[in-house]
Amino acid sequence: MRKTIIFLSFLFTSIISGQEVLDKVVAVVDNEVILKSELDYQVNYVSAQRKLDPNDPELRKQLLTSLIEEKLLYAQAELDSIIVQETEVDRQLDNQINFFITQYGSRERLEQIYGMSIEKIRRELRDDVRKNLMGQMVQSKKFGDVEVTRREVSEFYEVYKDSLGLIPEKYKIAHIFLNPKASEKLKEKARKFAASLIDSIKMGIDFGELAKKYSGDPGSAASGGDLGYVKKGVFYPEFEAAAFALEKGELSGLVESPVGFHIIELLDRRGEAINARHILIKVKSDDEGDLNAIELLTEIRDSIINEVNTFAYYAAKYSDDQNSARSGGVIGTFETAQLDKPLLDQVYKLKEGEIGFPKRLQVDAGSYGFHILKLIERIPEHKPSIETDYDELKKLAEYSKKEKLYRRWMDELKTSIYWEIKS
């Protein structure tokens, strides 16, 4: 399925257009309009990104078609009564605002460029973000379950094998990751602070505001700690045991997990899924914790090299990366471009089957750990084949199939939903 081309910067078009006194309507789709300023902005942006001629009428035509199709998707989403949760809109807004801040260097610079506060930018973008999410959801509803058979993969390969290009060099890697354990003094300090937040909530301080200010979970803090609807098997067992035992609206006591102390509130229950929000107070490590983690990883590495036991055994027993620990420490298979520089530097130095020395791994802006990395396999650049690259060819075949179905569906939408290009 062709994904409609959406650049995050395009979302600012609505802000720019809203500031103009006069503008020309270039197209109408159902109850939505596309303005000349919006199309001009996209033409200039895409031509700059791809080093194309902005005066090329074909480029302008293609981008106008993309905009019309985005509006058609939104119109169909409305007809299908697609509903987007406000928490999801907030999460998407947070991601996009953070992207803009990264692009421009600071919140202050972003506000200066667009002449309005971050909160006003959020308000201006909110409707566009909701419409975009609705369009994505209606596509997922229509094509999310489309799959291909092995025969279809083979047929796709036979048709396109001469134009598929080369498969880039790849690395299959595994690791054993340790979160440094903090001293009891630091742990007690975190516990007391988390307990004070519970007292604040009980006294009427807004849970969401405290989560935004203090939570150490970057994935939910910006949305007030909201985790959305989830079933069992997603979070740490200690967290789930407490969260699923709560009644709607009930606040938990302190819940300790391997990443720190949680304060949980149950917002809703829907069948086997719950919607909870939490505040995570992480226990910060110290030099002693760092040294202990490095020493343990060194001992583990020595044990593997001396064949005391396997890498998979120690990953399952010690690794704090639960996802990879279940599969013997295997993280996955990656192209060079998919690895950040610190990880790539480690991989380049390893031979197949070799295990590196303990290295620091920055997980996110607020947390880190140490790991030992194993290069399981180095796969050279090569021409794709069914025997060696079936999974990738299957993805390409599925994409091609969805693209054809999407194009057919879009033609149907263009006959059932009003749209018109204005001269």
C-alpha positions in Angstrom: 0.0 0.0 0.0 1.4 3.4 -1.0 1.8 5.5 2.1 0.8 9.1 1.4 3.9 11.3 1.4 3.8 13.3 4.6 6.7 15.4 5.8 6.4 16.7 9.4 7.2 20.2 8.2 4.1 20.2 6.1 2.0 20.4 9.2 3.2 23.9 9.7 1.5 24.8 6.4 -1.8 25.3 8.2 -0.1 27.8 10.5 1.4 29.7 7.7 -1.8 29.7 5.7 -3.8 30.8 8.7 -1.6 33.9 8.9 -2.2 35.0 5.3 -5.1 37.4 4.6 -5.8 36.1 1.1 -5.2 32.7 -0.5 -6.5 30.8 -3.4 -8.3 27.5 -3.3 -6.7 25.0 -5.7 -8.8 22.0 -4.8 -11.9 20.9 -2.9 -12.4 17.5 -1.4 -15.7 16.8 0.3 -15.8 19.5 3.0 -12.1 20.3 2.9 -10.1 22.8 0.8 -6.5 22.7 -0.4 -4.9 26.2 -0.6 -2.4 27.4 -3.1 0.0 28.3 -0.2 -0.2 24.8 1.1 0.6 23.3 -2.3 3.4 25.9 -2.9 5.0 25.1 0.4 5.0 21.4 -0.3 6.4 21.9 -3.8 9.2 24.0 -2.5 10.0 21.6 0.4 10.0 18.5 -1.7 12.0 20.1 -4.5 14.6 21.2 -2.0 14.8 17.8 -0.2 15.1 15.8 -3.5 17.0 18.5 -5.5 14.2 18.8 -8.1 13.0 21.7 -10.2 10.2 23.5 -8.2 8.8 24.8 -11.5 8.3 21.3 -12.9 4.5 21.0 -13.6 4.6 17.3 -13.2 6.0 17.6 -9.6 3.2 20.1 -8.8 0.6 17.7 -10.2 1.9 14.7 -8.2 1.9 16.6 -4.9 -1.6 18.0 -5.5 -2.7 14.5 -6.2 -1.1 13.4 -2.9 -2.9 16.2 -1.0 -6.2 15.3 -2.6 -5.8 11.6 -1.6 -5.0 12.6 2.0 -8.3 14.5 2.1 -10.2 11.6 0.5 -8.8 9.3 3.2 -10.0 11.7 5.9 -13.4 11.9 4.3 -13.7 8.1 4.2 -12.6 8.0 7.8 -15.5 10.3 8.8 -17.9 8.1 6.8 -16.6 5.1 8.7 -17.0 6.9 12.0 -13.3 6.4 12.8 -12.5 7.8 16.2 -9.0 8.8 17.4 -8.3 8.9 21.1 -7.2 12.3 22.4 -4.2 10.6 24.1 -3.0 9.4 20.7 -3.4 12.8 19.2 -1.4 14.2 22.2 1.3 11.6 21.7 1.6 12.3 18.0 1.8 16.1 18.7 4.5 15.6 21.3 6.6 13.6 18.8 6.2 16.2 16.1 6.9 19.1 18.4 10.0 17.4 19.6 11.0 16.8 16.0 10.6 20.5 15.2 12.6 21.5 18.3 15.4 19.1 17.2 15.3 20.6 13.7 15.5 24.2 14.9 17.7 23.7 17.9 15.5 24.9 20.8 12.0 25.6 21.9 12.8 29.3 21.9 14.0 29.2 18.3 10.9 27.3 17.2 8.6 29.9 18.9 10.6 32.7 17.4 10.4 31.4 13.8 6.6 30.8 14.0 5.8 33.8 16.2 3.8 31.9 18.7 4.2 29.8 21.8 4.6 26.0 21.7 1.1 25.6 23.2 -0.4 27.7 20.4 1.5 25.7 17.8 0.0 22.6 19.3 -3.5 24.1 19.1 -2.9 25.1 15.5 -1.7 21.6 14.5 -4.1 19.5 16.6 -6.9 19.3 13.9 -4.4 18.4 11.2 -2.8 15.7 13.3 -6.2 14.2 14.2 -7.2 14.1 10.5 -3.9 12.5 9.5 -4.3 9.8 12.2 -7.9 9.1 11.0 -6.6 8.7 7.5 -3.9 6.2 8.7 -6.5 4.3 10.7 -8.9 3.9 7.8 -6.0 2.6 5.6 -5.0 0.1 8.3 -8.6 -1.0 8.7 -8.8 -1.6 4.9 -5.4 -3.2 4.3 -3.9 -4.1 7.6 -4.7 -7.9 7.2 -3.5 -8.2 3.6 -0.9 -11.0 3.3 0.8 -12.8 0.4 1.3 -16.5 -0.2 4.7 -18.1 -1.0 3.5 -18.5 -4.6 2.8 -14.7 -4.7 6.3 -14.0 -3.3 7.9 -16.2 -6.0 5.9 -14.6 -8.7 6.8 -11.1 -7.5 10.5 -12.1 -7.4 10.4 -13.5 -11.0 8.9 -10.3 -12.3 11.1 -7.8 -10.4 14.3 -9.7 -9.7 16.3 -7.7 -12.3 15.3 -4.4 -10.8 15.5 -5.1 -7.1 19.1 -4.0 -6.7 21.5 -5.3 -4.1 20.7 -6.3 -0.5 23.1 -4.1 1.7 25.6 -5.7 4.0 23.9 -6.8 7.3 24.8 -7.8 10.8 23.0 -10.2 13.0 23.8 -9.2 16.6 23.0 -10.2 20.2 23.8 -8.6 23.5 23.6 -9.0 27.3 22.5 -5.7 28.8 22.7 -4.7 32.5 21.1 -1.7 34.2 23.6 -0.5 36.8 22.2 -1.2 40.3 22.1 1.9 42.5 23.2 1.9 46.1 20.6 1.4 48.8 21.0 5.1 49.8 20.0 6.3 46.3 17.2 3.7 46.1 15.7 4.9 49.4 15.9 8.5 48.2 13.9 7.6 45.1 11.4 5.6 47.2 10.8 8.6 49.5 10.3 11.0 46.6 7.8 8.7 44.9 5.9 8.4 48.2 5.8 12.2 48.4 4.1 12.3 45.0 1.4 9.9 46.1 0.7 12.3 49.0 0.6 15.2 46.6 -1.9 13.4 44.4 -4.1 12.5 47.3 -4.1 16.2 48.3 -5.5 17.1 44.9 -2.4 17.8 42.7 -3.1 16.8 39.2 -1.6 13.3 38.4 -1.0 14.2 34.7 0.9 17.4 35.5 3.1 15.5 38.0 3.8 12.8 35.4 4.8 15.4 32.8 7.2 17.0 35.3 8.7 14.0 37.1 8.1 10.7 35.3 11.2 9.0 34.0 9.2 7.1 31.3 9.8 9.2 28.1 7.1 7.2 26.2 4.3 8.4 28.4 5.4 11.4 30.5 4.5 13.9 27.8 0.9 12.6 27.7 0.5 12.7 31.5 1.6 9.2 32.0 -1.2 7.6 29.8 -0.2 4.2 28.6 -3.2 3.6 26.4 -5.1 0.3 26.3 -3.0 -2.8 26.8 -3.4 -6.4 27.6 -1.3 -8.6 29.9 2.2 -9.5 28.8 3.4 -6.0 27.8 4.9 -4.6 31.1 7.0 -5.9 34.0 5.1 -8.6 36.0 5.2 -6.4 39.2 3.6 -3.5 37.3 0.9 -5.7 35.7 0.0 -7.4 39.0 -0.6 -4.1 40.6 -2.3 -2.3 37.6 -4.7 -5.1 36.8 -5.8 -5.4 40.4 -6.9 -1.8 40.6 -10.5 -0.6 40.3 -11.4 2.2 37.8 -10.2 5.5 39.3 -8.1 3.8 42.0 -4.6 4.8 42.8 -1.9 2.3 43.6 0.7 2.4 46.3 4.4 2.3 45.4 5.1 -0.4 42.9 8.7 -1.5 42.4 9.9 -2.9 39.1 13.4 -3.4 37.7 13.4 0.2 36.3 12.2 2.0 39.5 9.1 3.0 41.5 5.7 3.4 39.8 2.6 5.2 40.9 -0.3 3.8 38.9 -3.9 5.0 38.3 -6.4 2.9 36.5 -8.4 5.0 34.0 -10.6 2.4 32.3 -11.0 -1.3 31.7 -12.2 -2.7 28.4 -12.5 -6.5 28.2 -9.1 -8.0 28.9 -7.4 -4.7 28.3 -6.8 -1.8 30.8 -6.0 1.9 30.2 -3.7 3.0 33.0 -1.4 5.9 33.6 1.7 6.0 35.7 4.6 8.0 37.1 7.9 6.3 37.0 10.6 7.5 39.4 13.9 5.9 38.3 16.6 5.0 40.7 19.7 6.7 39.5 22.9 4.7 39.5 26.3 5.8 40.8 29.9 4.9 40.2 29.6 1.8 42.4 26.7 0.5 40.4 28.5 1.2 37.1 31.6 -0.7 38.2 29.6 -3.7 39.5 27.8 -4.0 36.1 31.0 -3.8 34.2 32.7 -6.4 36.4 29.7 -8.8 36.1 29.7 -8.5 32.3 33.4 -9.2 32.2 32.9 -12.3 34.3 30.0 -13.4 32.0 32.2 -12.8 28.9 35.0 -14.9 30.4 32.6 -17.7 31.2 31.3 -17.8 27.7 34.7 -17.8 26.1 35.8 -20.6 28.5 32.7 -22.5 27.5 31.2 -22.6 31.0 27.9 -22.0 29.4 26.4 -20.3 26.3 25.7 -16.7 25.4 22.0 -17.5 25.2 22.1 -19.0 28.7 23.7 -15.9 30.3 21.4 -13.6 28.3 18.3 -15.4 29.7 19.7 -15.4 33.2 21.2 -11.9 33.5 20.1 -9.5 30.8 17.9 -6.6 31.7 16.7 -6.3 28.1 13.7 -8.5 28.5 12.8 -8.6 24.8 16.1 -9.9 23.6 16.7 -12.1 26.7 13.8 -14.3 25.7 15.6 -15.0 22.4 19.1 -15.7 23.7 20.1 -12.1 23.6 19.4 -11.7 19.8 18.5 -8.1 19.0 18.0 -8.6 15.3 19.6 -8.2 11.9 20.5 -4.7 10.8 21.9 -2.8 7.9 24.8 -0.4 8.5 22.4 2.6 8.2 20.2 1.2 10.9 22.9 1.2 13.6 24.0 4.3 15.4 27.7 5.1 15.4 28.7 3.7 18.9 27.0 0.4 18.0 28.4 0.3 14.5 32.0 1.0 15.8 31.6 -2.1 18.0 30.2 -4.3 15.3 33.0 -3.4 12.8 35.7 -4.6 15.2 34.1 -8.0 15.7 34.5 -11.2 13.8 31.7 -13.6 13.4 31.0 -15.4 16.7 33.2 -12.9 18.7 32.1 -11.1 21.8 33.1 -7.6 22.6 34.2 -6.1 25.9 31.6 -4.2 28.1 30.6 -0.9 26.7 28.2 1.8 27.8 24.9 1.9 26.0 22.7 5.0 26.1 19.1 3.8 26.1 17.5 7.3 26.0 18.2 10.8 27.2 17.6 9.8 30.8 18.9 6.2 31.1 21.9 4.1 30.2 23.4 0.7 30.9 26.3 -1.5 29.9 26.4 -4.5 27.5 28.5 -7.0 25.8 27.8 -7.4 22.1 28.1 -10.6 20.0 28.3 -10.6 16.2 26.4 -13.7 15.3 26.7 -13.3 11.5 28.0 -10.8 9.0 25.9 -11.0 5.7 27.8 -9.5 2.7 26.1 -7.3 0.1 24.4 -9.6 -2.4 21.7 -10.0 -5.0 18.4 -11.0 -3.5 17.2 -14.6 -3.8 14.2 -16.6 -2.6 16.5 -18.9 -0.6 18.4 -16.3 1.4 16.1 -13.2 1.5 12.6 -14.7 1.6 11.4 -12.5 4.5 12.5 -9.3 2.8 11.0 -10.3 -0.5 7.8 -11.2 1.2 7.6 -7.6 2.7 8.2 -6.2 -0.8 5.6 -8.4 -2.3 3.1 -7.4 0.4 3.8 -3.8 -0.2 3.3 -4.2 -3.9 0.0 -6.1 -3.4 -1.3 -3.4 -0.9 -0.2 -0.7 -3.4 -2.3 -2.2 -6.2 -5.3 -2.6 -3.8 -4.8 0.9 -2.5 -4.8 2.4 -6.0 -7.9 0.5 -7.0 -9.6 1.6 -3.8 -8.5 5.2 -4.3 -10.1 5.2 -7.8 -13.3 4.0 -6.1 -13.2 6.8 -3.5 -12.7 9.3 -6.3 -16.0 8.2 -7.8 -18.0 8.2 -4.5 -16.6 11.3 -2.7 -16.8 14.7 -4.2 -13.6 16.4 -5.2 -12.6 19.0 -7.7 -9.5 20.7 -8.9 -10.0 24.5 -9.2 -8.4 26.2 -12.2 
